Amino acid sequence: MAPDRISAVIPARNEETNIARAVRSVAEQAEVSEIIVVDDQSQDATPEILRSLQGEIPRLRVLRVGEPPAGWLGKANALAIGAREASGNWLLFTDADAEHRPGSLGQVLDRARREHADLVSLSPAQETPTWWEKAVIPFVFAELARRYRFDRVNDPKSTDAAANGQYVLIRRPVYESAGGHEAVHAEILEDVALARRVKNQGGRILFLPGNGWVRARMYDRFGALWDGWRKNLYLLWDRSLIQVLSTFARVWFVDLAPPLAVPLGLLLGLAARSLGLVAIGAACLAIAAARRVFYGRELARLGFEPHLANYGIVGAALFSALLIESTLAHRWLGSVSWKGRQYSTRSAAL
């Protein structure tokens, strides 16, 4: 049997901060036979950095593409072009903000072979250096873990399917039989859409926590974080207003109402000399403390530091605002923006 050849495809649009780290970390993976970076009209220093890396890494090819065809989204277009140029019998789609640990790809490939997986996707460890990343990123990932449980996604009997576009390793024949990125060319969540197509045709998905294998910093500016989750959250909630509102209500009653009621109950109770109000305030304090412990344990299971639960109240408030704004953008405003491009949510097959 011929040895497996892995082609890594990295889409890049204005990634001067991340691209060198990402490419070098992929180049350290012995199993990668070629690295294809698709430069999607970058207007920063990304092209210059890539030219420098080509002199350093012989396996690196850089493709520069123009505007995507009508009806296509930019990332899907870049990935489709990279896949067409790739020669490997496995394709590794990874983002320009992902850093791969030494030896990680060999370990993931071994896991895929042992479990006969057709598509392996990792949820990377997330770097959160700023307060707003510490608040929002862990909270969003905890909520996503409720919706896209690893065990259900990995169960062939379940219809649940998911993938994280920061790391998708897929057998080429399976990718092609699922229609590739051509079949999901208008999808904002092209990773989830591709995973669903693979599972619907009987392919085996392996979706795993990736904190031991790859890490990423998704957003280095608050505005980028806001635009990114504004673009994605409503879609991740299956475009369902009922699911959005039920999640919003749960977050407010479980994560926000108890800590907000603590000072109100205690102050009003003391002012009115009402033991009942003081008792309500104390009960809310106990609920908030229990929720903080539970949230810390959730984060630990997902690879985050448990102490990030201290940012839970702020994270819950920002997540709630993002969820509602994402819903408004998709359902009523009719467009979302990302990296200088405006996407219509009315005309696109989102």
C-alpha positions, 0 to 999 in steps of 0.5 A, a space after each residue: 500500500 502506498 504511503 499516505 500523502 497529506 496536502 495542507 491547504 491554508 486560506 489567508 486574507 490579511 493574516 500578517 500577524 499569524 501566517 508565519 507561525 502557522 506555516 512554519 508549524 505545518 512545515 514541521 509535520 513530517 507527514 505533510 508533502 506540500 503546503 498550499 497557501 491561498 492568498 485571498 487578496 491580502 492587502 497587508 504584509 501577508 504576500 511579502 511574508 509568504 514570499 520570504 517563507 517560500 525561500 525557507 520552506 521548499 514544500 510551500 506553494 502560494 496561490 494568489 486569487 482574485 474576487 470569488 465567483 458570483 455566489 461564492 464566499 471568499 473562504 470556500 473559494 480559496 479552499 476549493 482552489 487549494 484543494 484542486 491544486 493539491 496532490 495528496 490523498 489526505 487534505 488538511 484544511 487549517 486556518 492561518 491563525 492555527 499553530 500545530 504542535 510538533 508531531 501532532 499530525 502524525 498522532 491525529 492521522 494514527 487516530 484516524 486510521 485506528 478508528 477508520 475515520 474519513 474526516 477528523 476535526 479538532 477544536 483547538 486550544 484557544 489563546 485568550 490574552 485579553 480580558 474580552 477574549 477571556 470572557 467571550 471565547 470560553 463562554 461561546 465554546 462552552 455553549 457550542 459544546 452543549 449543542 455539538 457534543 463530541 460523542 454525538 457527532 462521533 456516533 454514526 447512528 446520530 445525525 449530529 455533524 460538526 467540524 471546526 474549520 481551524 483543523 479539518 483532515 479529510 480523505 480526498 476520495 471522501 472530500 470529492 464524493 461529498 462535492 468538496 467546497 464547490 458543494 458548500 460554496 455559499 455557506 458561511 459555515 462551510 466547515 459544518 456544512 462539509 461535515 454534514 455532507 460527509 456524514 449524510 453519505 455514510 462517512 465517519 466523522 471524528 470530532 475531538 478536543 484539540 488542546 494537546 495538538 493545535 492552538 489558535 488565537 481567533 481574534 486579536 481585536 475586539 471588533 474582529 471578535 464581534 464581527 466574527 461571532 455576529 457572522 456565525 452564531 445564528 447559523 450555529 444555532 441552526 437559524 432557529 429563532 426558538 433555539 436562540 430565544 431559549 438559549 438567551 433565556 437560559 443564559 440570563 436566568 442561570 448565568 446573569 440573574 442570580 449574581 445581579 440579584 445578590 446586591 439588590 436582594 441584600 441591600 433592599 433587605 437590609 434597608 427594609 429590614 426584611 429577612 425574606 429579601 436578605 434570604 433571597 439575596 443569600 440564595 442567589 449568592 449560593 446559586 451564583 457560586 455553584 454556577 461558577 464552580 460548574 462553569 469552571 469544570 466545563 471549561 477544564 473539560 474543554 481545555 481552558 483554564 478553570 480560573 477563566 470562570 471568573 469572567 463568566 458573568 461578563 462572558 454571559 452578558 456579551 454572549 447574549 448580546 452577540 447572539 441577539 445581534 447575530 440573529 438580527 443581522 441574519 433575519 432582519 438586516 439581511 447582511 453580515 460583514 467579514 474581513 472587508 467583504 459584505 455578505 447578503 444573508 438573503 440571497 446567499 444559501 446560508 
